[in-house]
Amino acid sequence: MNLLTTPDESSGRATAAHWQKPVLIVFCTMVVAGVVLGGAPSSPGWQTMVLALVASALLPLAHAAGAGERFAKLPLMVRVLAIAILVLPLLQLIPLPPALLQTMGEGALRSAVLATLGLADDWRPISVVPATTLFAFAMLLPPAAAFYASLALDRRGRRTVVFAFLSIILVAILVGLAQFGSKGTALDIYGTSHRGSFLGFFANRNHQGLMMAIAGAFAIYLAKDRIKRPSVAMATAILVSLVFLISSVGTASRAGIGLTLLGLAIAFYARFVHGTMRWPVVVGGALTAAATLYFVTFSTTAQTALSRFSQIEENGRLEIWEKSAPLFEQYLGVGAGIGSYTAIYPAIERLEDVNPLFFNRMHNDYLELIVEAGLPGLLILLGGSICLAWAVLRGMRNGFEKGSFA
């Protein structure tokens, strides 16, 4: 035994190591369940209940495995942001006195409506729709549990989780191929307006496109980490890049295609180019570019997807942002409550726009966050961006090897 290590410390480490395997099993289960069950629910249901329960089980397991000690060693700003993300929706659910809410920037329209109903003196939470904010908190549990559990696992354990994630993504790609090839008649899980697109387990093609971007970057890192021969690792990385790029094009999602290209380029640079520029890298990049050009030139699917980039002004998003502008003034202070956009927009909707259809989202996560979470949410977003930029700069300075599966 190390003379500087007390018996209590040694016993604590042994106990933490004992919980590694349960954490890994539950973590992988949550990842698989998240991909399969988390592709559509926007309201409470059995799918969301399963995810929340698995996440709730993973959190104490991760703590028993030593995640708390490692969390305490993270930079202060990272710890504050991680806690703030979970605490914010809970704070929006606490009933507060009307005078305090008005000083915090409660919407004037809401105050006027409550006064008309004789409820002006009642204590009420910041959230306009507490049920949706509580649901949002429940859906924050899986990513929070994943972050916390990743601290408890060693590199090998995190690599196993990544492998489980990529395995279920491969299944999702096969499901997407069946959907795309059958024009939506096969494996149409949710029957949405995006039927016939490359959806996998999702109801929205944008979400599937984003998943391809995430999985593609992980696949490149896994290839470089597990394959020892540089030439074989690079060839494998090029192959998986094409698979995920083609899959993202199949979704016809502009955001998905753009983020997949960006994610693949950054991952490839970090793993194969950073700090070195050998001829295999140049050849590999040229082959990837040539294959991509061929696919884009001769694929009608690719041409259809790319044509959507010229239709940004025609898809209604700019109109939604413009019509939602009054909400920023009303709820910039503390927000309307996470998940409340659908409920608060009708209050400022113009009479000439009223019809059976409605905006279910602002279709811009950053703008919607400002409306629903206000300045606190904006500060969290800015803080997260700073931490991300700092991590990237540190990686470029010290090498990306250490953070491959962080």
C-alpha positions, 0 to 999 in steps of 0.5 A: 500500500502507498504510505501516503494512502490511508486505509479509508481512502483505499477502501473508498477506491475499492468501493468505487471500482466495485460500482464501475460495471453496474454504471456501465451497464445502466449507462449503455442501457440508457444510451440505447433506450434514448436513441430508440425511445427518445426520437419523438415524445414532446409530452409525457408518456411511457417512453419519457418515463422509461428514460427518466427512470433509467437516468434516475437510477444511473445518477446514484450509481455514478456517485457511488462509483466516484463521480462526485470526487471527479466532479469536484476536480472540474473547473469551477465554471464547468461545475457551476454551469452543470448545476445551473442547467438542472436547477434553472427549470426547478427555480422556474417552478417555485411559487413567488409573490407577485411583487417579486415577479414584477421586479424580476420582469414578469410579462405585463400581459400575463400580469394584466390577465391575472388581474382581470381574473382576480388572481393578481395577489396569488403567488405563482411560479415564473413558468407560465406552464409549470407542467411543461417545465417539469417535463423539461426538467425530467428530460434533462435528467438523461444528459445530466446522468450521462455527463455524471456517469462519464466522470465515473468511468475510465477510458475503457468504460467510456469507449464501451459506451461510445461503441454501444451508441454507434451500434444502435446508430447503425441499427437506426441507419438500417431502419432509415434505409428501409424507410427511405427505400420504401418511401415511408411505407416500411418502418414508419414509426411516427407517421409525421410529415417527414415520412419517407425521409431518412428518419431512423428512430426519429420523427423529425429529419433535423434530429436524425441529421444532428444524430448523424453529425454526432455519431460520425465524429464519434466513429472517427475517434473510435476508428483512430483509437482502436485501429493501430495501423495509421493507414487502415485507421484513416481508410476506416475513418474515410469510409465511416465519414462517407456513410454518415455524410450520405445518411445526413443527405438522406434526411434532407435536413440543411442543419443536419448536412451542415453540422455533419460536414463540420463535425466530420471535418473537425474530428478528422482534423483533430485525429489525423491532421493536427500536429502533422501533415503527411501525404496519407492525410492529403490523399485521404482528404482528396479521395473523400472530397472526390467521392463526395463530389461524385455523390452530389453530382449524380444523386437526385437525393443529394440535389434535392437536399442541397436545393433546400439551402436556397429555400431558407426564406420560403420555409417560414422560419424567418416569419416565425422569428419575426412574429415571435419578436414581441415575446423577447420584450415580455420575457427577456428578464426571467423567461416564460418557463422552459417548454412554454413557447407553444402556450405563450405564442397565441397571446401575441398572435395577430388576429389575421394569422389565427387559423387551425394551424399553430407554431409548435416551436420557434425553430431556433433553439437559441431564440427559444431558449432566450424566450423560455429561460430569459437572461439566466438561460442566455448566461448559461448559453454564453458560459457553455460557449466559453467553456467549449472554446477553452476546451478546443483551444486547450486541445489544439495546444496540448493535443486531442489525444487525452480528450478522445472519449471525455 
